[in-house]
Amino acid sequence: MDAVAIVRNRVGAVNANLHVLVDRSGDVDWITPVAPGMSPIGLTLWHIPRTQDWLLNTCIRGTGETADRPEFAALPDPDLYGFGTGLTPAEACTAAGLVEAELLLRYADHVRDEFDEWLSTLSADDLDRPVEKFDERQHARPAYCTPAALAEVAGLGELPLGVLLMRPGVSHLLVHFGELETLLQLAG
């Protein structure tokens, strides 16, 4: 079994599912939470590629994020909204109001392509190694190191690369897809 191929497949599946859900959610309000205590749909849709961008580029590779490219400047500012964790309800709604479907999907495609290209350089043995400086890199942006944001990522720096790729990079996002399916049903 080729473990790297499985991870590549799952990263691609996250992107494909995002495209489907963005298409399905075109007629609903992306800014106002559908239910009390829930994030706005737009924030959650944006959080999906942002999580992969943050994980790959900041925490694993220690490089600049795709979100920092000028062509994605109209999306929520990573310095203010991080990757969508630890936000107040007002911040979540403000960030959601900055998410536009077409730009979001272009951003997600860039993140997926960059992620896949990097994954193609790995061997199965690479998946077992720890990620050096993960916790240190978490402090790259003010929004990444608020107490609320740090609580969301506690313990991740202790995980080997393969677990990180599958846990916040895929499995966590699959949970959000289930959440989005429910919110879209409630939004009608």
Secondary structure, DSSP 8 states (H G I E B T S, - for coil): --HHHHHHHHHHHHHHHHHHHHHHTTTS-SSS-SSTT---HHHHHHHHHHHHHIIIIIIIS----GGGSGGGTTS--HHHHTTS-S--HHHHHHHHTT--HHHHHHHHHHHHHHHHHHHTT--GGGGGSB-TTHHHHTTSSGGGSSHHHHHHHTTGGGSBHHHHHHIIIIIHHHHHHHHHHHHHHHH-
